[in-house]
Amino acid sequence: MKPGLAYCLGWLLAFAAMAAGTAGEPETRYLQEVKPLLIRACVSCHGAEHPKAHLRLDTAAGARKGGESGPAVRPGKPAESLLVQALEGSHNDIERMPYHRPPLQPPEIETLRRWIADGAAAPTQEVPGVFVHWSFIRPQRPPTPRTAATHHPIDAFIRDTLQRLRIQPSAPADSATWLRRVHLDLIGLPPQPEVAARFVTTDSPTERDRILEHLLASPHHGERWGRWWLDVARYADSNGYSVDAPRSIWPYRDGVVAAFNADQPFDQFLIEQLAGDLLPQATVAQRAATGFHRNTQINQEGGIDPEQFRIESIFDRVATTGSALLGLSVGCAQCHDHKFDPISHRDYYGLFAFFNNQDEPTLEIEGLPSGISESKAKSPGWATTLVLSERTQPRKTQRFIQGDFTRPAEPVLPATPKVLPPLPPKNGRYQRLDLARWLVSPNHPLTARVLVNRVWQQYFGRGLVETENDFGTQGTPPTHPELLDWLAVEFQESGWSLKHLHRCIVKSETYGQSSIARPDLREIDPLNRWLARQNRLRLDAEIIRDVALAASGQLDRSLGGSPVQPPQPAGLGAFTQSNRDWMASSGGQRVRRALYTRIQRATLHPALAVFDAPDTFTTCTRRLRSNTPLQALTLLNDTQFHELALHIARQMASTRGTDADRIAGGFLRCTARHPAPAESQRLVRLLREERSAGGSNGAPPEGGWLAVARVLLNLDETITRE
């Protein structure tokens, strides 16, 4: 046996999914898939120091040059490449590789085969042995696969993968399902009953486009997607910690909603979030946008060290920026070099220095914010919000040994992690504005990818990168890397337009598929990673409440204003140090969208907490979806859900027609479809049983209708996006 390849392959990680499901630029594939395999398997024997058989595999050039047995790789000719022959065991003089280890799986060999077939391309200035993680490489627009079944780029990428895996996509969702899905996804509210009833007979591509544009233009679109960003911003209406005093920062929330409604270019949006106060002639709205990093907690306990908690707030800002915008666990380098990603302890404090030169003033807002009525604006605290501002005299930043602010080490200037593209040259000290512009610069490899992945996650329940806040080496690789890069480049080239991204996704057949779980998919793709169907998603906590409000006809759809306090169980404050009474709002304030419910960190509204609303102590990039009996009990017994069920009951009772007709109207309001005959029969039977039991007990006539309404609000379909 010739020794040239005898030691070149060890244990390989399973890149089967990426090999089977993707096809992209050869250089990118080399860096993302091939080089990591060779480094893990071969470089210990075939690296720069004493390469066995004079064969080096720490660069593509070394593989092409080869060793004593000749070139290991022949570009364009995988069948003639010794590396492939050794892996396959097809060479007469070379045993199947890896030597004395289990053979590789065919998809792993295919990864190398495809790279060689495409010319074995690699960067011209490749660093020997250095593993360049895929997410640190600037995305390039890949060619769209040629798939005869579709003309939509998203569908082309998805179906190219499905064809490779021999999986059939699902049929389109029915008209009622698509209509409710797109309403919940784009505005967070169900379609009006008359719209739902009419669409079943008028459904067409033109009508769907009209509905899509109508929803994107709706002022409620900004409320739905603004809530998505507020999770990231850890927005709350109180300071946190044990005192948890109220704070006035709701103008920040309303500014986010306005920006999403206006489709503000998202690069500009991010610049204002991080450094709006540093823009030339910064407007009030731009300064208010810096509330993004004033959403940190404030400790007002007695006897604390103010400097300690000032430092803690900066730690939070660095971690939030890293997780929310870079998709990296930057906070892991607070005390030491990152154990897995190339982010050093000093890199961390370079980012820290950007946020160590701020004061934290309260901004007085002159005039009414756009879209806010006079009555709401007169609520206490309407004219102030928390913002950031830059100090005229910079603070000295030092690295903290093991993250301990009482153990300062050498001085550190503002800087970005060395693994990422550098900041442009500048005379003088870098500021937050430089950091913000760097994050959205055309050559930044992460920001656009991270954002489009999070948007995708909202539509499908899982990102193309499942670890949406970790694009580092410990994160999961993308299931569809070329699609991720296509979306990132498309997003940037559209002027960072979120509404353009929404159109791209919603118009795809992948989005419009049925979510019904097929028996064949349960076996071959139980987690639906390859998207041969849509995913059923339980609604977010706020949307569950808003759906009930809309179904009851009680929803106050007005925009903006100070927080409201819908009813909640008495005595919750007794479990906190502050023990503040919760005075329930009255009138229209009581039935506003859940976006406007006061977020009290120590005592999150229980109807929101039980459905997994984030606690807002730290940034939230993905909401968990639990399934507990408490959720059903909340829908049945919560004070406000009971009130809303009573309104639905009265609507059904006052409608003309048979009992089945009345029930169909309530069912339509809750689910956007008419009940099937079997469903209608069961509900009619329940109504009659409740009437019979109520009559013998002297209960009011509406009692039977109330039972039906409570069932409708508790249906899995009512609280689920199909």
Sequence and secondary structure as in RCSB ss.txt:
>XXXX:A:sequence
MKPGLAYCLGWLLAFAAMAAGTAGEPETRYLQEVKPLLIRACVSCHGAEHPKAHLRLDTAAGARKGGESGPAVRP
GKPAESLLVQALEGSHNDIERMPYHRPPLQPPEIETLRRWIADGAAAPTQEVPGVFVHWSFIRPQRPPTPRTAAT
HHPIDAFIRDTLQRLRIQPSAPADSATWLRRVHLDLIGLPPQPEVAARFVTTDSPTERDRILEHLLASPHHGERW
GRWWLDVARYADSNGYSVDAPRSIWPYRDGVVAAFNADQPFDQFLIEQLAGDLLPQATVAQRAATGFHRNTQINQ
EGGIDPEQFRIESIFDRVATTGSALLGLSVGCAQCHDHKFDPISHRDYYGLFAFFNNQDEPTLEIEGLPSGISES
KAKSPGWATTLVLSERTQPRKTQRFIQGDFTRPAEPVLPATPKVLPPLPPKNGRYQRLDLARWLVSPNHPLTARV
LVNRVWQQYFGRGLVETENDFGTQGTPPTHPELLDWLAVEFQESGWSLKHLHRCIVKSETYGQSSIARPDLREID
PLNRWLARQNRLRLDAEIIRDVALAASGQLDRSLGGSPVQPPQPAGLGAFTQSNRDWMASSGGQRVRRALYTRIQ
RATLHPALAVFDAPDTFTTCTRRLRSNTPLQALTLLNDTQFHELALHIARQMASTRGTDADRIAGGFLRCTARHP
APAESQRLVRLLREERSAGGSNGAPPEGGWLAVARVLLNLDETITRE
>XXXX:A:secstr
  GGGTTS       HHHHHH    HHHHIIIIIHHHHHHHTHHHHSSSS GGG   SSHHHHHH BTTB S  T
T GGG HHHHHHHT  TTS  SSTTS    HHHHHHHHHHHHTT    TT  TT    GGGS          TT 
  HHHHHHHHHHHHHT     B  HHHHHHHHHHHHTSS   HHHHHHHHHH  HHHHHHHHHHHHHSHHHHHHH
HHHHHHHTT  SB  TTT  B   HHHHHHHHHHHHTT  HHHHHHHHHHGGGSTT  HHHHHGGGGGG S    
 TT  HHHHHHHHHHHHHHHHIIIII S GGGGSSSS SSSS  HHHHHHHHHHTSSEE  EEE  S  TT  HH
HHTSTTTTEEE  EE SS    EEEGGG TTSEEEE      TTS      SS   HHHHHHHHTSTT SSHHHH
HHHHHHHHHHSS SSSSTT  STTS   SSHHHHHHHHHHHHHTTS HHHHHHHHHTSHHHHB     HHHHHH 
TT TT SS   EE  HHHHHHHHHHHHT  B     S B     TTGGGGSSS        GGGGGB GGGB   
GGG  HHHHTTT   SSS  SS      HHHHHHHHH HHHHHHHHHHHHHHHHSSS HHHHHHHHHHHHHSS  
 HHHHHHHHHHHHHHHHHHHHHT  TTHHHHHHHHHHHH TTTTEE 
